[in-house]
């Protein structure tokens, strides 16, 4: 067994089933003991999986020392449901333990009167840091950054740096190096701790520091994550447009970004909000989902209208009704593959004006080749089933047409939505389904009407 596996085995095995059993038995002392040993992320997962009444009971058992960090792992809706019921003094105490960027994210989602009571009771230092964080737009590096950063000047020796470090009781989490500035506070680079410890103590900081690229405070979160992926940094400096050091971003911040993007992509495909509480009240959940169901109903009636145009054809050739879903389904799957790849490419900034036309041609060619391949397979099955060469040829042609249309739509829809500042992950799938259904039904039934009647 590896050292990592041994470390993981030492973590308390707090499970959801355990929590339910202990709650049912009202064994609160055992629950509290387990909570004291658990990680904040584990506590957050347990709380999110609880119905509201049980969640409130468990939240009251979360140790005060872990409360602030646990809140940062919760989605907005769950977190707000707990925060609004906390006494002001407890809420302020918890707020002062949070990183300022996490506090800024939380406080913006709270009702005005609760936000005001928190801000009025915060210490002057934390309130000033909070105002700095809130001055940046949500979803930018400035909002994400931590102000807890240790800086050294570029003109001092490593001996001075070591003496300076010994003045600190401990270093901020994820401190792999120190940010280097000049006398005016402008960012110069970063000196790794291993260089501080291993180089000659008379060496100047500027001689061993690395001139790492910094992140502009206005950079959006997606590009921050991409920066870390490409650089393999543990922490990176955040600067303003004049290169003045403002703070730093660390790998744990990036992990939160990636998790949020993953949840957004997963939930967005179904028109859901990634911050939605699984155990939210029935009425509020119903309202949110009703809107998306209404949009889907409109698209479904559009497809039904297309089918209705060929009602006479379907009455005369019943086999078409049996085979019709095959055409739409094949187009839907092919289109969703292209759609997913395109949305991912846009998220990673891999699609630009320089390669867009090449990518369109490539996807259409893939649709054409796959269309020919599966047209032969489906046509053969249709002939064996109905012994009708005409129907076999019609469905084969319809599949080729729909797979080409699906490929073109799968790449065009996200590009158009992005141009309109609409999130492709949220609405792309519904539009694509409508296109493949309409094109599939119209090509299949239209060809059948023209050639078979």
Secondary structure by P-SEA (a helix, b strand, c coil): ccaaaaaaaacccccaaaaaaaaaacaaaaaaaaaaaccaaaaaaaaaaccaaaaaaaaaaccccaaaaaaaaccaaaaaaaaaaccaaaaaaaaaaccaaaaaaaaaaccaaaaaaaaaaccaaaaaaaaaaacccccccccccccbbbbbbccccaaaaaaaaaacccccccccbbbbbcccccccbbbbaaaaacccccccccccccccbbbbccccaaaaaaaaaaccccbbbbbcccccccccccaaaaaaaaaaaaaaaaaaaacccccccccccaaaaaaaaaaaaaaaaaaaaaaaaaaaaaaaaaaaccccccaaaaaaaaaaaaaaaaaaaaaaaaaacccccccaaaaaaaaaaaaaaaaaaaaaaaaaaaaaacccaaaaaaaaaaaaaaaaaaaaaaaaaaaaaaaacccccccaaaaaaaaaaaaaaaaaaaaaaaccc
